[in-house]
Amino acid sequence: MVLVFFLLQVPVFGQSASSGDIVLTGKVTDENKEALPGVSIRVHNTSLGAVSDVEGNFRITLSKTNKLLTFSFIGYKTLQINSGNRSTINVELAADHKLLNEVVVVGYGTQERKNLIGSISKIDPTETKGIPAGSFDAQLQGKVAGVQISSSTGVPGEAINIRVRGATSINASNDPLYVLDGVFINSTSNQTFSTGGKATSPIADINPSDIESIEVLKDAEATALYGSRGANGVIIVTTKRGNFDQKAKINFSTSQGWAKAAKLWDLTTGPEHATLVNEWWINTGRDTPSLNRTEANKPFRPVSEGGRGLPEEQKTYDRLSEVFQTAHLQNYDLSLSGGTKTTKYYIGGGYNGQESILKPITFQRASFKVNLDQKVNDAVTVGVSNTFSRTFRNQARAGDGPAGGLLQAALHTPTYLSPTNENGELVGRAGFDNTTLLLKYYDVNSTSLRYIGNLYVEANILPNLKFRSSFGIDYNNYDESEYWNTYLIAGSPSGLATSSIGQYTTWINEQTLSYRKNLGAKSSFGILVGNTLQSSVSSRTAAEGRGFANNSFTQISSAAVTTSSQSWSKNTLTSFFARADYNYGGKYLVDVSVRGDASSRFGKDNKWGYFPAVGAAWRIKQEGFLKETRVISDLKLRTSYGITGNQNGIGDFAARGLWAGGSSYEGLPGIAPQQLANPNLKWEKTSQLNVGLDLGLFDQRITVELNAYRKYTSDGLLQVSLPGTSGFNTYWSNAAEISNKGFEFSIQTANIRKSDFTWTTNFNVARNVNKIEKLANPLRYGSRDLILQQQGSPLYSFWVYKQLYVDSQTGNTVYEDVNKDGKITVDDRQVYGSIWPKFFGGITNNFTYKGIDLGVFFAFQYGNKIYNHNKFFGEGGGARDAARVIFASNNDRWQKPGDVTDVPRPDGVNVNNYRDGGSRWLEDGSFLRLRSLNLGYTIPKTFTSKLRIETLRLFLQGANLLTFTKYTGLDPESSASSAANQQGIDLGTPPQPRSIQVGLNITL
């Protein structure tokens, strides 16, 4: 503040006056004649300038030949004035309400922000695209209030978990709808190979550098026109296009970087491990004398006595350093944009290559983008959007399961075990692959060839009547292959090769007719009607070969035994929709819409679902009693209610009874029932009430948005279990109800806005409370049934034995005996926390000083739980001996009466001490993460113009540089599985890495 005060008191800078110069004084005010301090005044094409003081006054020296002045101030329109021969001047700056007039993409159109009724957030992709993640949605974490995003792994290009205002379904999809240039694109992983529960992300096929804007539609009024697709929110992605009558512009950007794990697990050394095994051996012998385990025959004793050697003689083998690496990151983007009076174009190409911190995983995407718009005449415009990409992955087999698990092999093999046998040969031990052999022969790959295109024609039939027709397609050819040779568990004893090729196509045809009319100077109304035809087809052909002569043969055709499979599926959707809106005097806004969808997935009497919505807003600022108030620059109250539907995530023929071939009967071809019919299956529906407030203060120097909502899902789509005597395991039904309620708060402030220095802050925080309102029978998911879905609890609740303490006299774990029967059984498991945070959000601070820019972005969440399953296996004491690693936290174990600790004594008899599902490994997943730090410098134009360069910016960017958390694992966002019902269990998953990138942006 002292510095700011000093600057305001010294308004003149530049050269001293000389003979013939003119001294100009003046005052700068706003439209209300209030003084404006800190306004920048510059003499055109010189370094001379001044800053207005606390009373708006300024003083500047001008030459006789240059009297053109530029007045600029953040939040106000820049003004140029020729002072002429005057010696004093008064200047009035007009407020620039850019935020209010910002154009936001909504369903089938655009609106100015000041006229919005629904809850819509707009994200500038330039603030996020540098974060090294495979998909752009992973880069949005912490940027949008009410949108919870978790990157569950450090492997680039893998699926992420994104929830807009909570989750609404148990078995159907909770993912939002993605719309890219009008095309409803597939966001469900096409992966079929098992990789320990992980899955790839189709969104990673899209190059973030081609994106112009991203809008997230959250409430029912905003998503209503998407009807059956909008229950989980809508993410609208608009890619870059040229401008009419614009000269050609070339943009090039490149970056190089490096990524590394912030930390690795702290494991016991070989001697420590051996000591724990001996201790476990003796303890179990004391508890159960019949085992004959004593000090005399403990495993680690002198070799001369038949042992493995003394503990202190054991070596320590570091497998984690072998499987982790410093990863290389690289990115290149080149684009050309421009236009004539009748044509505009954008052409872009990019390459992104990311090594994972986990060897030998890589992600490579090559993309090509062409957008073209052509005015046929004054009334008709046609255009096309084309996105081509090839994405290659050396696939990560991380997560659950030992066979081929990269991280499992390195992490869960005891540190004292040698990677070689007595003959010096590399061998696998204790059910896990030898890490060195696995890295050498790892061969799991996938290649995605993707095309997303849209062709449209738009015609102005009458001055106020517009017709638009479009046809879009999303085509994905997904090729997977893997080979496991005889050195690896999955390939034992004679090799295994698998190949799968899938084709996934969605086409969509839409027509809209819109009419907008101004009724005098004070009111206007608009009407939109339209229809959608959509079809999705998926097919897959797979083959497998076993039994190869030797490891030189890897093609399935060389296998002794081959098998194959083929599948095909299709669904269609027909929709009609309409919207009407009315605006009176910019004060009263009303919007009513309805959509009807017919889906082939439901029974013949339930195909149609109807989804209405209504919204209203009152711009209180436009009322007479506030219109002249300077402090409040905007005040709007919004409310909306609507119903949206869901059909995603269930089978294409979910309502039908299905029969399958391939069932032989006495050696002859036959068929058998595959699925039980449910002709009463119908739409899952979610109603949502939203109340919002928009507030702007001091000419939008401070803007606040507050939303409160309640969502209620009925007729929830659910796979209901059937008794085995029925011949079926499950069938699809409408058997669940789920509620979500919460609030969202976001604030943007311009803390300092001077000519050479600015500081802005964006902060958002949200809370969502989820609850299963109706569910007849509990459902269990995840490893060891750790996830429980039951009526009255949140989705994704943890079901555990609650550990109370470790008895300081015996070293045994004591759990809560819920039913008071004196025994710890499955009946004593209880819901104890969930994956849902109490609060989550992000805060961004942006600074500029002359040509320097700095952005600091933190993401956070508080109050969620995560199950550290890695630690469960690593705290098994010596109970697993050669089967598992032991974490160094076991060094804090109970060893003698009086020890106070939460780590019990090593014991193989008392199962309570290491009971799977114990709450000891259920930890606080709260975190505050420095998600990105960007430092850039734009070279002055006085230099770049000589090189015919419009802009040249150099930058340094860091991601995930700091993480503050109590979680004892590597990453509080880790999850072993991409499946919706198995989130929050950390097992065998590499963390998100720290990264540093350097690069440059050039515009010609």
Disulfide bonds with the S-S distance in Angstrom:
none
